[in-house]
Amino acid sequence: MTPSPKIAPEALADSAAEFARGAGAILLGLFGKRVEVDYKNKAKTDPVSEADTASQDFLSKAIVAKFSDHAVLGEETSKDKEEAKREGEKEVPDYLWILDPLDGTKNFLNGLSVWGCSVGVLYKGRPVAGAIFTPEPSSSGGTIYRAWEGGGAFRESHPIQVAEDGKPTGKRIASLPGAYWTQFRPTGPLKSSLGEVRAPGSIAYELALVARGGLHYALFGAPSIWDVAAGVLIVKEAGGRPVIRQNGTDR
C-alpha cells in the first residue's frame, strides 16, 4: 500500500471540525422529532436510530470525498461476521478516521440535550486530531471542541483547559456510569471522596466537558474506540491525563 501524504495535524483538526459541524446540523434537525429506531441487541437496550445512520452517512461521504486515500471506521457500519473478518484482514492506510456519529442515542431519543458527534483521526494508530460536536447553544448552532497533537484544545475558537483542582471536592462535579459501584473500586484520592457525581450518558460529551473544566473528571467502564478517539486527545491537549487501567495497572 502506498503511504498517504503527510498532513499537518491542525489541518486535520479543521477538517474534523468541519465534518462534525455538518453532522451536528443534521442531528439538530432531527432532535425532538419522531425518528425510526432499531436495536442492536435482543433486550432492546442499545438503540440505533435514523439520526445515527444519517450522521454517519454524511460523515463517511464527506471524509472520502476530501481524503480518498484514508480509511473510515464508524460505529454504525453494519457487517456480518464474515464481512467483518475480511475487513479486519485488510491493510489499513496510515490515516484512519474514527466516527461516533451520535454518542448518547438514548438521551437524544428522549429529548435530553446531552449527546455528541465525535470525529477522531489516527495516524499509524496514534490520535493526532479530533473534533466533537455538542448541542450546547452557540451563534453557529451547537458547539465544536477540537484539538490536534501539540496544538492545544479549543471550544470554538477559545482555548480550554481542564479543572485545576488536585482532589475531588463537593464544589466540583464528576461523571461516572450509572452503576459505577458495580464496576469500580475507588482508590487513591477517590477513596475518601468521589466529589459530586453525575451520570450524563454520553462519553463524547463528557470528555468535552472534562476538557473545558466543566467536569472535574470522568470514569468509563469499557468504552469503544469511537467513543474516545477524539475526546481523549482533546482532554490531553487541554492539560488532562487520560488513564487506562488494565489488570490493576494504570497506562
Helices and strands as residue ranges (DSSP letters): H 9-30, E 37-39, E 47-49, H 50-66, E 71-74, H 81-88, E 95-103, H 105-109, E 116-123, E 126-134, E 143-148, E 152-155, E 158-159, E 173-175, G 180-182, G 188-190, E 196-198, H 203-211, H 225-228, H 231-237, E 245-246, E 249-250
